[in-house]
């Protein structure tokens, strides 16, 4: 299943990616920090576990008998330090005297040294956290903590050191699973993250800046966040202090159960600013189980392109503005959705008994559905409520992508579309854009800056295939549809962009 691009207007250029490996890679002889003045997003993972603690004194309301001290004592033994090492090339330079001597360089100049420089081998090291989820040595962490590592070492809270084996990784959720040769280890019990509520107390446990066994306290600030870090996101947002090195550490509730894997922060300084993100335990547990059992992740597939149902689009499709749902912008051939009769313009309200309020929510729900499972979907078509049952398929490895080209005769229609310059979509262009041989339309070659079309996001290279839900088969049909528009009339466009279709509404 494909999803139309989600909007992340709140993610400012101040986002700083903190590679949970201590803000980047540390060379053998020096620290390599990210450029100053840029915000960084740090990434971190989560993992399932077996119960660690036993008796706990009642102190915290709603905690099931635990207080913060007991929670920390129970969880810390199951949180580990992870050191990832990767061999790399240095900036180079002449090896040995006299070429390496500063006086020699000063006498002959830097240009001489550059001409004869020899790359120097160096090791890049990263640091992060991990969570023991099985007493037999299974550890869950973030993909970015161990990505491309040649060697991974794990340090336990009791100072023992182990060389870890990488079981598998999933970059789409930023989750990785490791295994060490040990037994009888402390673990953290899994929680059902779907039951988590905004306002709950949570503790973050990890190794920020290499400071081992650090515990911080906060609350759940929001749920279902998207931050542009991974392809599949459903982050828990918390104000518990999370810093570089916390990636892969545990986020636990007041019962000492694992609710999330600390993965990222929103920061303009590189440090904690009270906005941290964690992968929900249910998502992490599902990914981990597949990696352990199969060495790969298999995702469910519905076979539709979807986008947010805005009030403007709801009006265009005859749906009440307050309706919560997801708009289907395209249906793929030979997909479960196609076989079940789904069409463009359908508005999905429920999936497998759960209300769907956003494309991200539906996309994650489908991806986590077991392949072969029968699901029921409620939707609206032409103002009528309908229900369809279908069997979820396996997500294809490669989904179509299209490029951008310009060709053919130009046209300049009237009304709101006068701000868009288009050209005929020829057979050659259709082939280059991965379109069906029978599909037609016009391609956008220019959009007037500051126009309604520019404001809603029409781009050069977009292919217009419908105007007000009427097909555009050629340049002439496009001009005919455009000529019937008044200046004050809203326009609903169906566009093809990089292999996906999206609806956009132009308003005066």
C-alpha positions, -999 to +999 in steps of 0.1 A: +000+000+000+012+035-008+006+067+010+005+102-003+031+125+013+022+136+048+027+172+058+053+180+083+051+218+084+060+218+121+093+201+115+115+232+110+150+234+096+160+233+132+156+195+132+188+179+143+194+143+135+213+128+164+226+096+152+221+078+185+258+069+180+267+100+201+260+127+175+279+110+148+310+089+145+340+092+167+373+088+150+402+071+167+419+103+175+392+129+174+355+136+178+335+144+146+305+165+155+277+176+132+278+212+121+271+238+148+239+257+147+218+230+131+190+211+149+194+173+152+170+144+154+184+116+175+172+081+168+167+052+192+151+017+195+129-005+218+126-042+226+105-069+242+115-085+274+109-109+302+099-098+337+128-086+357+116-072+390+096-090+416+085-072+447+078-034+446+066-011+473+034+008+467+039+045+464+029+058+429-008+060+422-018+038+393+016+022+393+005-013+403+026-010+435+058+004+421+076+037+429+103+054+407+132+039+427+119+004+422+112+009+386+148+022+380+163-007+399+142-032+378+149-017+344+185-006+345+201-041+345+182-048+312+195-016+294+229-020+278+257+001+262+263-005+225+295+003+208+296+000+170+329+002+151+333+007+114+366+008+094+370+038+072+394+061+054+408+092+070+416+125+052+450+112+043+485+127+044+521+116+039+530+087+062+561+090+083+589+115+084+600+138+070+567+143+051+547+143+083+569+168+100+552+203+105+585+221+096+588+201+064+552+209+054+558+246+062+589+247+040+574+229+009+538+240+014+505+222+018+501+217-020+531+194-020+516+173+007+482+171-010+498+158-042+514+129-024+489+123+003+481+087+012+447+078+027+450+068+064+430+039+078+409+048+108+381+034+128+348+052+133+330+044+165+294+051+175+277+047+208+240+040+217+218+020+240+199-013+237+173-033+257+176-070+266+142-085+258+151-122+262+171-138+290+190-157+263+207-125+250+183-110+225+187-072+224+167-046+205+181-013+195+179+013+167+190+005+131+210+038+130+230+027+161+245-004+144+241+004+107+270-006+085+291-016+116+319-040+112+320-049+149+294-045+176+302-047+213+277-048+242+285-038+277+261-049+305+253-030+337+275-055+356+305-045+334+306-077+314+315-072+277+302-093+248+306-093+210+272-091+194+258-108+163+234-087+142+202-107+137+185-083+114+176-047+108+146-027+095+155+007+082+118+015+076+111+016+113+147+021+125+147-011+145+176-036+148+180-069+167+212-082+182+222-114+200+249-120+226+261-154+239+247-151+274+219-165+296+199-157+327+199-120+318+175-094+332+148-082+309+120-057+307+084-069+303+065-056+272+035-033+276+006-028+251+015+006+237-020+009+222-033+014+258-009+043+265-025+077+272-013+113+270-004+125+305+010+092+318+043+092+337+072+075+318+109+069+325+136+070+299+166+047+306+198+048+285+233+060+282+233+096+271+268+110+261+282+077+274+269+083+309+257+048+317+225+038+335+209+072+333+172+075+343+150+105+335+113+112+342+086+128+321+051+123+308+036+112+275+031+145+256+014+131+225+008+100+205+009+090+168+036+116+159+054+116+125+088+133+124+103+124+090+128+100+105+117+067+092+093+054+066+068+040+091+063+062+121+038+062+150+060+079+176+053+084+213+062+120+222+076+126+257+093+153+277+115+129+296+151+140+289+166+122+259+200+130+246+226+116+222+235+081+232+199+074+244+191+059+210+178+023+216+171+029+253+139+020+271+109+041+277+089+025+305+056+032+322+049+034+360+046-004+361+081-009+348+069-021+314+084-013+281+061+011+261+087+024+236+122+026+223+138+060+226+146+071+190+147+108+184+146+143+197+136+176+184+164+200+191+181+232+180+211+227+202+218+190+200+206+184+235+172+178+252+145+205+246+116+185+261+105+169+228+116+133+224+102+104+203+100+067+209+090+038+186+059+022+202+065-012+218+038-029+197+055-018+165+089-027+178+078-061+191+062-070+157+094-060+138+116-078+163+096-110+161+098-112+123+136-104+123+142-132+149+120-158+132+126-150+095+156-126+093+134-101+074+102-081+077+071-089+057+045-062+055+008-063+047-004-046+014-037-031+005-027-016-028-040+019-026-024+054-026-039+075+001-039+111+014-053+132+041-090+141+039-090+179+042-122+199+046-118+212+011-115+176-003-144+164+018-166+190+002-155+180-033-164+144-026-197+151-009-185+141+026-193+162+057-163+185+066-160+170+101-157+135+087-125+116+099-111+094+073-086+088+046-090+096+009-081+070-017-062+087-046-054+056-066-059+019-067-031-004-080-036-031-105-037-067-092-039-055-057-063-067-029-081-033-031-085-036-069-099-071-066-124-059-040-137-031-061-121+000-045-120+031-066-104+065-066-123+089-044-134+064-019-130+076+017-119+049+042-135+053+076-126+021+094-100-007+089-103-040+106-126-025+132-105+005+140-113+041+130-088+056+106-081+094+111-049+098+091-030+082+062-001+074+086-025+055+109-040+035+080-006+028+065+009+015+097-022-006+104-020-023+070+017-028+072+014-046+106-014-069+093-005-105+089-003-114+052-033-136+043-056-121+070-092-112+061-101-077+071-133-056+069-131-020+056-158+006+059-158+035+034-179+061+017-184+063-021-207+089-037-221+098-003-231+062+004-216+041+032-202+007+021-183-022+035-158-045+018-140-076+029-106-085+015-075-106+021-043-086+028-015-094+004+023-091+008+039-057+001+059-058-032+096-052-029+097-025-055+069+001-060+067+022-091+085+055-093+083+080-121+106+108-132+098+142-148+100+152-184+086+179-207+074+175-242+046+183-267+026+214-274+019+240-247-015+253-236-027+281-214-063+276-201-084+301-183-096+305-147-075+291-118-058+268-142-043+298-161-015+298-136-005+264-147+013+258-180+010+222-194+021+202-224+007+171-241+016+138-225+030+117-254+035+080-256+072+086-250+066+106-218+040+081-206+066+054-208+093+075-190+068+083-162+059+046-157+023+051-168+001+026-185+003+027-223-034+036-224-032+064-198-032+100-210-031+134-195-011+166-196+022+174-179+028+205-158+059+225-171+054+257-151+035+270-121+031+307-115+048+317-082+024+327-055-007+314-074-033+292-058-018+263-076+016+271-062+002+275-027-015+241-027+016+223-040+012+218-078+047+211-091+065+210-124+065+174-136+030+166-122+007+149-146-029+161-146-052+132-152-085+146-140-101+180-136-132+181-113-133+143-115-135+143-153-107+125-172-080+144-190-071+123-220-053+149-241-043+186-243-076+194-261-097+177-234-079+196-207-084+229-225-121+221-229-126+213-192-106+244-182-126+267-205-158+259-186-144+271-153-152+305-138-127+326-119-145+320-086-149+283-091-128+258-070-110+231-090-103+196-079-072+181-097-061+145-097-023+144-103+002+117-109+035+123-092+064+099-090+041+069-096+015+080-071-018+099-075-030+127-053-059+150-051-054+188-047-081+215-045-075+250-060-095+277-043-099+313-054 
